[in-house]
Amino acid sequence: MEVSINDNNVDHALRALKRKMQREGVYKDMKIHCHYEKPSEKKARKRMEALRRVKKLNRRNNSTEMTRGRSLTRSY
């Protein structure tokens, strides 16, 4: 990971580095690997993360469908 420093503005470069690290998931990995995680806890965490991803994707799809004037449920 690389951040350039312009005009000796270290504070701005530090903020940019923190943003990049958060986007990459470095903080999340550090938090997870700080302590030992049992295999059952790891499996449960991965399951919850997958569920969260699916829900987020569904929310995004629902909002785009609603903005287009369509509804996901149809009445016949």
KEKE-3310 file (N, C-alpha, C; in steps of 0.2 Angstrom, whole numbers, plus 5000, padded with zeros to 4 digits):
npx = (5004:5003:5005:5006:5015:5011:5016:5022:5012:5008:4997:4986:4991:4991:4978:4973:4980:4974:4960:4962:4967:4956:4947:4953:4951:4960:4960:4949:4954:4965:4958:4951:4962:4968:4965:4964:4953:4940:4936:4922:4917:4923:4917:4903:4905:4908:4897:4888:4893:4891:4878:4875:4880:4872:4860:4863:4865:4852:4845:4850:4847:4833:4830:4834:4825:4813:4815:4814:4801:4795:4789:4793:4785:4771:4754:4741)
npy = (4994:5011:5028:5045:5059:5076:5092:5092:5088:5078:5074:5074:5063:5053:5051:5047:5035:5028:5027:5019:5008:5004:5002:4991:4981:4979:4983:4975:4962:4963:4964:4952:4942:4945:4938:4920:4911:4900:4885:4883:4895:4903:4898:4901:4915:4917:4913:4922:4934:4931:4931:4944:4950:4946:4951:4964:4966:4962:4973:4983:4980:4980:4994:4999:4994:4999:5013:5012:5011:4999:4985:4972:4961:4954:4956:4946)
npz = (5000:4996:4999:4994:4999:4998:4997:5010:5019:5030:5038:5030:5021:5031:5034:5021:5020:5031:5026:5015:5021:5028:5018:5011:5021:5031:5045:5049:5048:5057:5069:5069:5069:5081:5092:5096:5087:5088:5078:5076:5079:5069:5058:5061:5060:5047:5041:5045:5040:5026:5025:5029:5017:5007:5011:5010:4997:4992:4997:4990:4977:4978:4981:4968:4960:4965:4962:4948:4946:4947:4955:4966:4970:4962:4958:4953)
capx = (5000:5007:5002:5011:5014:5011:5017:5024:5006:5008:4991:4982:4993:4989:4970:4972:4982:4969:4955:4964:4967:4949:4944:4956:4949:4966:4958:4945:4959:4969:4954:4950:4968:4971:4964:4962:4946:4938:4933:4915:4916:4925:4911:4897:4906:4908:4890:4884:4896:4888:4871:4875:4882:4866:4855:4865:4864:4845:4843:4852:4842:4826:4830:4835:4819:4808:4816:4812:4794:4793:4788:4796:4779:4766:4747:4737)
capy = (5000:5017:5035:5050:5065:5082:5099:5090:5087:5072:5073:5072:5057:5048:5050:5043:5028:5025:5026:5014:5002:5002:4999:4984:4977:4977:4984:4970:4956:4963:4963:4945:4938:4947:4932:4914:4910:4893:4884:4884:4903:4905:4896:4905:4922:4917:4912:4929:4939:4929:4933:4951:4952:4944:4956:4971:4965:4962:4980:4988:4978:4982:5001:5001:4992:5004:5019:5012:5011:4992:4982:4965:4957:4955:4954:4944)
capz = (5000:4995:4999:4992:5003:4994:5001:5017:5022:5033:5041:5024:5019:5036:5033:5015:5022:5035:5022:5010:5025:5030:5012:5010:5026:5036:5052:5051:5049:5063:5074:5069:5071:5087:5097:5093:5085:5087:5071:5076:5079:5063:5053:5062:5058:5040:5039:5046:5035:5020:5026:5028:5011:5003:5013:5007:4989:4991:4998:4984:4971:4979:4980:4961:4957:4967:4959:4941:4946:4947:4962:4966:4970:4957:4960:4947)
cpx = (5005:5003:5007:5009:5015:5012:5019:5018:5005:5001:4986:4984:4991:4982:4969:4974:4977:4962:4956:4964:4960:4946:4946:4954:4955:4964:4954:4949:4963:4965:4952:4956:4971:4971:4963:4955:4944:4935:4926:4913:4917:4919:4905:4898:4906:4901:4886:4887:4892:4881:4870:4876:4876:4861:4856:4863:4856:4842:4844:4848:4835:4825:4830:4828:4813:4809:4815:4805:4791:4793:4791:4790:4774:4759:4744:4730)
cpy = (5006:5023:5040:5056:5071:5088:5097:5090:5080:5070:5070:5065:5051:5046:5046:5036:5025:5023:5020:5007:4999:4999:4992:4979:4975:4978:4978:4963:4957:4962:4955:4941:4940:4941:4926:4913:4902:4891:4885:4891:4906:4904:4900:4913:4922:4917:4919:4934:4937:4932:4940:4954:4951:4949:4963:4971:4966:4969:4984:4986:4980:4990:5003:4999:4997:5011:5018:5011:5004:4990:4974:4960:4959:4953:4952:4944)
cpz = (5000:4995:4998:4997:4999:4999:5009:5022:5025:5036:5035:5022:5024:5035:5027:5016:5026:5031:5017:5014:5027:5024:5010:5015:5031:5043:5054:5052:5055:5069:5075:5072:5077:5092:5093:5092:5084:5080:5071:5076:5072:5058:5054:5060:5051:5037:5040:5041:5028:5020:5025:5021:5006:5005:5010:5000:4988:4992:4992:4978:4972:4978:4973:4958:4959:4963:4951:4941:4946:4954:4961:4967:4965:4959:4953:4949)
residu = (MET:GLU:VAL:SER:ILE:ASN:ASP:ASN:ASN:VAL:ASP:HIS:ALA:LEU:ARG:ALA:LEU:LYS:ARG:LYS:MET:GLN:ARG:GLU:GLY:VAL:TYR:LYS:ASP:MET:LYS:ILE:HIS:CYS:HIS:TYR:GLU:LYS:PRO:SER:GLU:LYS:LYS:ALA:ARG:LYS:ARG:MET:GLU:ALA:LEU:ARG:ARG:VAL:LYS:LYS:LEU:ASN:ARG:ARG:ASN:ASN:SER:THR:GLU:MET:THR:ARG:GLY:ARG:SER:LEU:THR:ARG:SER:TYR)
# end
